[in-house]
């Protein structure tokens, strides 16, 4: 019997997470799949004024996939988010 290597680099698609097309969580997650994102970009670019709430929702959905959203403070009031896992 051959054991295959586990792939922990897989990031689930928005559909796998059950995110509806066009909603804020879907737009934020799709953007995070492309790279780092700030809370200012979430508000101005996506139009979501509850960025912390949506990121929290996404963290819960990503937990079973062993994927985390890492936050880092850039300066006062500005945070950067990225996917890790």
C-alpha positions as CSV (number, residue, x, y, z in Angstrom):
1,X,0.0,0.0,0.0
2,X,1.3,3.4,-0.9
3,X,0.5,6.4,1.3
4,X,0.1,9.7,-0.6
5,X,1.3,13.0,0.8
6,X,-1.3,15.2,2.4
7,X,-1.8,18.5,0.6
8,X,-2.3,21.3,3.2
9,X,-2.0,24.1,0.6
10,X,-5.5,23.6,-0.7
11,X,-7.7,26.7,-0.2
12,X,-11.4,26.0,-0.6
13,X,-13.3,27.8,-3.2
14,X,-16.1,30.3,-2.2
15,X,-18.6,27.7,-3.4
16,X,-17.1,25.0,-1.1
17,X,-17.5,27.4,1.8
18,X,-21.2,27.9,0.9
19,X,-20.7,31.6,0.1
20,X,-23.3,33.1,-2.1
21,X,-22.0,34.9,-5.3
22,X,-21.8,38.6,-4.8
23,X,-22.2,38.8,-1.0
24,X,-19.6,40.6,1.0
25,X,-18.1,37.4,2.5
26,X,-17.7,35.9,-1.0
27,X,-16.1,39.2,-2.3
28,X,-13.7,39.4,0.6
29,X,-12.7,35.7,0.5
30,X,-12.2,35.8,-3.3
31,X,-9.9,38.9,-2.9
32,X,-8.0,37.1,-0.1
33,X,-7.3,34.2,-2.5
34,X,-5.5,36.7,-4.6
35,X,-3.3,38.1,-1.8
36,X,-3.2,40.5,1.1
37,X,-6.1,42.8,1.8
38,X,-6.6,45.7,4.2
39,X,-9.7,46.8,6.1
40,X,-9.6,50.0,4.1
41,X,-9.8,48.1,0.9
42,X,-12.7,46.1,2.2
43,X,-14.6,49.3,3.1
44,X,-13.7,51.3,0.0
45,X,-13.3,48.7,-2.7
46,X,-15.9,46.1,-1.6
47,X,-18.3,48.5,0.2
48,X,-18.5,46.3,3.3
49,X,-18.6,48.5,6.5
50,X,-18.6,45.5,8.8
51,X,-15.2,44.2,7.8
52,X,-14.4,42.6,11.2
53,X,-17.7,40.8,11.3
54,X,-17.3,39.3,7.8
55,X,-13.7,38.3,8.5
56,X,-14.9,36.6,11.7
57,X,-17.6,34.7,9.7
58,X,-14.9,33.6,7.2
59,X,-12.6,32.4,10.0
60,X,-15.3,30.1,11.3
61,X,-16.0,28.7,7.8
62,X,-12.3,28.2,7.1
63,X,-11.5,26.4,10.4
64,X,-12.5,22.9,9.2
65,X,-10.1,23.4,6.3
66,X,-7.2,24.3,8.6
67,X,-6.9,27.7,6.9
68,X,-6.6,30.8,9.0
69,X,-7.0,34.5,8.3
70,X,-4.0,36.2,9.8
71,X,-4.4,39.9,10.8
72,X,-1.6,42.3,11.3
73,X,-1.8,46.0,12.4
74,X,-0.2,48.2,9.8
75,X,-0.8,51.4,11.7
76,X,-3.5,52.8,14.0
77,X,-6.9,51.8,12.6
78,X,-5.4,50.0,9.5
79,X,-5.2,46.2,9.5
80,X,-3.9,43.8,6.8
81,X,-5.4,40.3,6.3
82,X,-4.0,37.3,4.6
83,X,-4.7,33.6,4.3
84,X,-2.4,31.2,6.1
85,X,-2.5,27.5,6.0
